[in-house]
Amino acid sequence: IPELDQYDETLLSREKFLEPMDMATRLAAEAEIAARSGLDVDRYLHDDTGMRSGLERHREQRQLDDDDDEVGPEINIEAVGRSEPKLREWIAQDGTRAEIKRRFRQFLLSYEIDNQKIYIKQIRDMCSANSASLVIKYPQLAESAPVLAVWCVDAPRDLLEIFDEVATETTVEFFPQYQKIAPEIRVRIADFAVKDSLQFLRKAHRNKLVRVAGVVTRRTGVFSQLKIVSYQCPSCKALVGPFSSTNNSTQNNNVCPLCEFVGPLILSQEHTVYRNYQRITLQEAPGSVAPGHIPRAKEVILLNDLVDIARPGEQIDVTGIFGHSYQLASAQAGYPVYSTTIEANHIETMNATDDGETMMTQTEKNELFQIARRDDAMEILINSIAPSIHGHRFIKQALLIAMMGGCAKDVEGKHRIRGDVNVMLLGDPGCAKSQLLKYCCSLIPRAVYATGKGASAVGLTAGVHRDPITREWTLEGGALVLADNGLCAIDEFDKMNEQDRTSIHEALEQQSISISKAGIVTSLRARCSVIAAANPIGGQYDSSLTFTDNVELTDPIIQRFDILCVLQDTIDPIRDAELAESVVSSHQRAFGQNQENEPEIQNVIPQATLRRYIAYARNNCFPTLSAIDQNKVSKLYAELRLESIACGGIPIAVRHLESLMRIAEAHAKIGLRDYVSSEDLDAAIAVVVHSFVTAQKFSVRSALERGFKRYYVNAQRADFTAIILYALRALLLDAHTYQLGAQPASYLFSFDDLLDKLAEYGPESDERTLIKGLKHSKTSLEKHGFQADLEQRSVFWSPPPDS
C-alpha cells in the first residue's frame, strides 16, 4: 500500500552506502544478514554451484516457499492403488501433479553425496556439453522419493513427462538463455533395478518401464517424426492447431473451424515441430540364449538425441517403455494383432568389460594372482581347458592363447594391426574338434558359433535388407559382427562355398567388413578371434602330404590363421588305454553330478575361476614389447622363410612375424603381466615353430625339429616337467613296441636312457638337472604311473590305479 510505504528519515543512514561497495564489505554485510536470520553463515556465503550469491539464493528459496504456499499444503499422493487406470487418472489431477513436481524438484536440488549436490553439478555439466539429457540414477531416486520411483515403473509416460518439465524449469532457472539451445530437457533413467530378458517380455510388461540387453543387428536411417502438428486451411488461410502427435497416431482434421471448409487441410511446415526418429533391432546376445532356442529380437525406437547412439554389432543396455503398435495387415486378415516395441529412454553401450566376469571381489582377484605366480600356472590352465577331453595339450594351449588374445595397435589412428589370434584345427573325425569349439564359446561371454554348411557369406559378415515400414535399405550384421570384441567359432570350415569363404578374408586380417550394396557404402567392425575347424580331404589326414594338400583351402586364407593345429587319430596302445580310462572316469564323475560344481581336482581349477581368469586377463592386462631379443626373432623369421621354400609347406610371410608378437603378448597375459619377458617370447617361438613343423610332410619333420632345436631350449626349460614326461612316455612306447611275447606289468628306465632321450628333444641336461626336475614334477609323474628312485638312478613305471 503506498500510504504505508513511509520511512523515518532520521532512522536511515545513507552516508555509509554512498560509495560503491567492494566484495569484502558485501560479504560482511551478507554475513550479518545471515546471522540475524539464523542461517548457516559458511553455507550461506559459499555457494557450491558457483552460479548465484548467497543473498540471491536466499531470496529464491523464499520465493519458492511463497509459491508452495500458493499451491497449497502437501497432499497424500500415496492414497491410490497401483492399477494402471486408477494411477494414471490420479497422476492427471492438478494437485497430484503439483506434488510430484515439488518432490522431484526437491530431489534434484537437495540430493547429496559427500556433501555435494550431484544433480546440480550434472545440470552444469549437461549445459557445458550442450546436451539435452539429464541422467537420473534409479537407486538414488528410490532412496529419496520411493513413491516416484514406483510410479515411474507403473506409469512411465506420465511420470517422465512431469520429470521433463521439472528438469527444463530447473535448468532455465540456472541458465536462463539455455532454452535457446535445448527447448526441452529430457530425464533419462539409468541403473534400473530389474533386468529382463527379451524372450520373457509379456503382457504384464505392457506400458511399463523395462530394462533389456542385447546386440544391435539392424539400424535404419534417421527420419523426422511429427511432434506438434499445425494445419492451414486452403480456403481462408487460417491456422488450425497445434495438435500433439504420438508414436501411433496423428490427429487429422478435415474441417476448418472458421470458414467450415470441408476437405483435407494443408500441413503447415513452418509451424509444425519435428523430432528425430530411428528404429533399431535388438537381438539377444549369443551367449545368453539357451540351447535349442531361437534368439528373440525386438524393435527399439530411438527419439531425439538417442539416434545414432548404437550401430550394428554393438552390445547395448536399453531402458525404455514396453509398448505396442497396431498392425493393419493383421486386421485385414481377420485377426488384429499388436506388434510390441520398446521406446528407449536410456541406452548404455556395453564394452567387453561389462560381461559380469570383471565385477570381482578383491579376494577373487588375489586368487587369480596366486594361480599366476605358480611355476606350473601354464599347465594348470591348459589342464583346465575342457578337462573332460583327454590329451591334445598343444591344441588346448593354442585355444587358451586365442581366448587371451594379444594387444591391438593403432598407429596414429591411420593403420590398425589386429591383436586377436586366429586358430585353425584340422584333423581326423572323432578328435573332439566340435566339442573344443563349443567349449570355447562357453568360456567367452560374447561368442558366436556357426557351421560351414549353415552359414553363408551374408550370415557371417553383413547383409542389406529393406525395412518393411520405411522401405529403406538397412544393414544387418552377421556372426562376425555380432562377435565383436569376442570370439567366433566356425565348424566345418572346409564345407563352405569358396565365394562365402572369400568374403571373410577382410574380417580375418583387417577385422572389418566393408559393405557396398544398394547405395550403402560403409564398414562394420569385426574385432574378434576366429577359431575354425575343418576335416581333411578324404576324411583322414595324410602325413605324407603337407597341410595345404590335406585341406581344400587356399594359401591366402591359411596365412591369416596364426596357429595351425593338426589332430591325428594315431594308434598308440598307451594313449588308447589312457583315453579309455579318461572317458570312463569322466562318465562316472558326471553321473548325477554337475561338473562345474565338482570340487577342485589336482592341477585343475574350477570352470568359474577359469572364466574369471580369462576375463580379467583380457580386460586388464595389456603387455608391452619393450625388451625382447630382436636378433633372435629376425634369425628365426629368415630361417622359417628358407625352410618354407625348401620343404614346400605353408608359405611364411610377414603375417607370421606379427603372429609371433601376438602370441608372445597372449602368453604374457596368461601370466597376468604387463610386459613381455624372454620366457614369453621363447614360448611364442615354440608355438610358431611347432605349428610350422606339424604342417609339413612327415618325412621332413624330424629334420626340421633338429634344425630349430635351439629355439626350443629356453621354452622347454621353462616347462621342463612336460619334457621329462614326454621323454618317459617315448621310452615306454619304445619298450611296448619292441617287447616280444606277453607284455610285462612294469618297466624300469635308467637315468642314462632318460638323459639320452631328453637330448633328442632339445635341452642337453645333466644328471643334477634331471634329479631336480624329477623332484619338481613328482606329482605329475605319479599321476601317469612313473616313480623316480634316486638311489637306484632309475624311473619305475606301473599302470596307474583307477581313479
Secondary structure, DSSP 8 states (H G I E B T S, - for coil): -GGG----GGG---GGGSS---HHHHHHHHHHHHHHHT--HHHHHS-SSSSS-HHHHHHHHHHHHHHHHHH-S---TT-S-S-HHHHHHHHHSHHHHHHHHHHHHHHHHH-BSSS-BHHHHHHHHHHHTT--EEEEEHHHHHHH-HHHHHHHHHSHHHHHHHHHHHHHHHHHHH-GGGGGT-S--EEEEES-S----GGG--GGGTTEEEEEEEEEEEE---EEEEEEEEEE-TTT--EEEEEE--SS------B-TTT--BS--EE-TTT-EEEEEEEEEEE--GGGS-TT----EEEEEEEGGGTTS--TT-EEEEEEEEEEEE-HHHHHTT---EEEEEEEEEEEEE-GGGSSSS---HHHHHHHHHHHTSTTHHHHHHHHSSTTS---HHHHHHHHHHHH----EEETTTEEE-----EEEEE-TTSSHHHHHHHHHHHSSSEEEEETTT--HHHHSEEEEE-TTT--EEEEE-HHHHTTTSEEEEESGGGS-HHHHHTTHHHHHT-EEEEEETTEEEEEE---EEEEEE--TTSS--TTS-HHHHSS--HHHHHT-SEEEEE-----HHHHHHHHHHHHHHHHHHTTS-GGGS---TT---HHHHHHHHHHHHHH---B--S--HHHHHHHHHHHHHHHHHH--S---HHHHHHHHHHHHHHHHHTT-SB--HHHHHHHHHHHHHHHHHTS-HHHHHHHHHHTHHHHHHHHHHTHHHHHHHHHHHHHHHHHHT--SS--S-EEEEHHHHHHHHHHTS----HHHHHHHHHHTHHHHHHTTEEEETTTTEEEE------
